[in-house]
Amino acid sequence: MKPINILFIGLSLVVSTAILVPNFVKPRPAGQSACVSTLIWYKELKEEWRRLNPDKKGIVPTGYDLLGEKWGASMSSCPSGGTYTFGTQEEDPVCSIGGPRHSIPNGLKANK
């Protein structure tokens, strides 16, 4: 195969990829995945805390309960400016901004 043919095939692949890939990739709004990831992480921490404290049903855990003394006072906030609330053991953590970009999707279970 001649070098010009290889160059032409390679260039064709690059151009095709540049045209097709953006059609399959949907951009996410800034802060969406970070906020939802943090809410899911807080949900996992709450589930662990619930397993360790079954007698505290209905109690709202604090940052100190979930994150310990070292990090309890420095809870993170949403990258879009919202604040997080843990809620009781039966409730999912929430972001004050709300909406689908700042909420745990319905039915999503924390990773084990």
C-alpha positions in Angstrom: 0.0 0.0 0.0 1.3 3.4 -0.9 2.0 6.0 1.8 -0.6 8.4 0.2 -3.3 5.8 0.6 -2.5 5.2 4.2 -2.5 9.0 4.8 -5.9 9.3 3.0 -7.4 6.5 5.1 -6.1 8.0 8.3 -7.4 11.4 7.5 -10.8 10.0 6.6 -11.0 8.3 10.0 -10.1 11.4 11.8 -12.6 13.5 9.9 -15.4 10.9 10.4 -14.7 10.7 14.1 -14.7 14.5 14.5 -18.1 14.6 12.8 -19.8 11.6 14.5 -18.5 11.7 18.1 -20.2 15.1 19.1 -23.6 13.6 18.0 -23.3 10.9 20.6 -21.9 12.9 23.5 -24.3 15.1 25.4 -22.7 17.8 27.5 -23.7 18.0 31.2 -24.4 21.4 32.8 -21.6 22.5 35.1 -21.9 21.2 38.6 -24.5 18.5 37.8 -22.4 15.4 38.3 -20.4 16.8 41.2 -23.6 17.7 43.1 -25.3 14.4 42.4 -22.1 12.5 43.3 -21.8 14.3 46.6 -25.5 13.6 47.4 -25.0 9.9 46.6 -21.9 9.9 48.8 -23.8 11.5 51.7 -26.5 8.9 51.2 -23.9 6.1 51.5 -22.6 7.7 54.6 -26.1 7.9 56.1 -26.7 4.2 55.3 -23.5 3.2 57.0 -24.4 5.4 60.0 -27.9 3.8 60.2 -26.3 0.3 60.2 -24.0 1.4 63.1 -26.8 3.3 65.0 -30.1 1.3 64.6 -31.4 2.9 67.8 -31.4 6.4 66.3 -34.3 6.0 63.8 -35.9 9.3 62.9 -32.8 11.3 64.0 -31.2 13.7 61.6 -27.4 12.9 61.6 -25.1 15.9 61.8 -21.9 16.5 59.8 -20.0 15.2 62.8 -22.0 12.0 62.9 -21.3 11.2 59.3 -17.9 12.8 58.7 -16.3 12.6 62.1 -14.7 15.4 64.2 -12.0 16.3 61.7 -14.4 17.0 58.8 -17.8 17.4 60.4 -17.6 21.2 60.5 -16.4 21.6 56.9 -19.3 20.0 55.0 -19.0 20.6 51.3 -21.5 22.8 49.4 -22.9 22.4 45.9 -20.6 23.7 43.2 -23.5 25.7 41.9 -23.9 27.5 45.3 -26.5 25.3 47.0 -26.3 23.8 50.5 -26.8 20.2 51.5 -29.2 18.9 54.1 -28.9 15.3 55.3 -32.5 14.7 56.4 -33.6 11.8 58.6 -32.4 8.2 58.0 -35.5 7.5 55.9 -34.9 10.6 53.6 -32.4 11.2 50.9 -29.9 14.0 51.3 -31.0 17.1 49.3 -29.4 20.1 47.7 -31.2 23.5 48.3 -31.2 24.2 44.5 -33.3 21.1 43.8 -34.5 19.8 40.5 -33.1 16.9 38.5 -29.6 18.3 38.2 -29.3 18.6 42.0 -31.2 15.6 43.3 -30.6 11.9 43.7 -32.4 10.1 40.8 -35.5 8.2 42.0 -34.9 4.6 42.9 -31.1 5.0 43.0 -29.5 2.9 45.7 -26.2 3.7 47.2 -23.2 1.6 46.1 -22.3 -1.2 48.5 
